[in-house]
């Protein structure tokens, strides 16, 4: 009977036996609700808001620089809002910056920079001493005519 009930309920035989024993003793028969283990949250949404405000004021500095700013806010200036953020490690700082709450509050835009290379322009390459480009080393003038024969060479043809 217990095996059949175990298959029907999805519980193990030991769990079904415990529930039956509890019923025979007159207690309420109900399996405990499943509770997933979660670690305690150290940093609240208010802390994430405060970090976003600090990054907005300082234009999102590197992790160690931001960590130092947060520590100075608490220890040198005595602002108790930074109590938890002053203990923030650099790795945790970068993890908090990836959270949706932070990214929603602090959107970082980078404008595109104009290119220095003219794309699509057709012209011969300017070697400027770079290897691999052809350059003219020697030109031979034919004596009876106005023609000139030039011998191209690369860096390796000497």
Secondary structure in CASP SS format (residue, H / E / C, confidence):
PFRMAT SS
TARGET T0000
AUTHOR 0000-0000-0000
METHOD secondary structure of the structure
MODEL  1
X C 1.00
X H 1.00
X H 1.00
X H 1.00
X H 1.00
X H 1.00
X H 1.00
X H 1.00
X H 1.00
X C 1.00
X C 1.00
X C 1.00
X H 1.00
X H 1.00
X H 1.00
X H 1.00
X H 1.00
X H 1.00
X H 1.00
X H 1.00
X H 1.00
X H 1.00
X H 1.00
X H 1.00
X C 1.00
X C 1.00
X C 1.00
X C 1.00
X C 1.00
X C 1.00
X C 1.00
X C 1.00
X C 1.00
X C 1.00
X C 1.00
X C 1.00
X C 1.00
X C 1.00
X C 1.00
X C 1.00
X C 1.00
X C 1.00
X C 1.00
X C 1.00
X H 1.00
X H 1.00
X H 1.00
X H 1.00
X H 1.00
X H 1.00
X H 1.00
X H 1.00
X H 1.00
X H 1.00
X H 1.00
X H 1.00
X H 1.00
X H 1.00
X C 1.00
X C 1.00
X C 1.00
X C 1.00
X H 1.00
X H 1.00
X H 1.00
X H 1.00
X H 1.00
X H 1.00
X H 1.00
X H 1.00
X H 1.00
X H 1.00
X H 1.00
X H 1.00
X H 1.00
X C 1.00
X C 1.00
X C 1.00
X C 1.00
X H 1.00
X H 1.00
X H 1.00
X C 1.00
X C 1.00
X H 1.00
X H 1.00
X H 1.00
X C 1.00
X C 1.00
X H 1.00
X H 1.00
X H 1.00
X H 1.00
X H 1.00
X H 1.00
X H 1.00
X H 1.00
X C 1.00
X C 1.00
X H 1.00
X H 1.00
X H 1.00
X H 1.00
X H 1.00
X H 1.00
X C 1.00
X C 1.00
X C 1.00
X C 1.00
X C 1.00
X C 1.00
X C 1.00
X C 1.00
X C 1.00
X C 1.00
X C 1.00
X C 1.00
X C 1.00
X C 1.00
X C 1.00
X C 1.00
X C 1.00
X C 1.00
X C 1.00
X C 1.00
X C 1.00
X C 1.00
X C 1.00
X C 1.00
X C 1.00
X C 1.00
X C 1.00
X C 1.00
X C 1.00
X E 1.00
X E 1.00
X E 1.00
X E 1.00
X E 1.00
X E 1.00
X E 1.00
X C 1.00
X C 1.00
X C 1.00
X C 1.00
X C 1.00
X C 1.00
X E 1.00
X E 1.00
X E 1.00
X E 1.00
X E 1.00
X E 1.00
X C 1.00
X C 1.00
X C 1.00
X C 1.00
X C 1.00
END
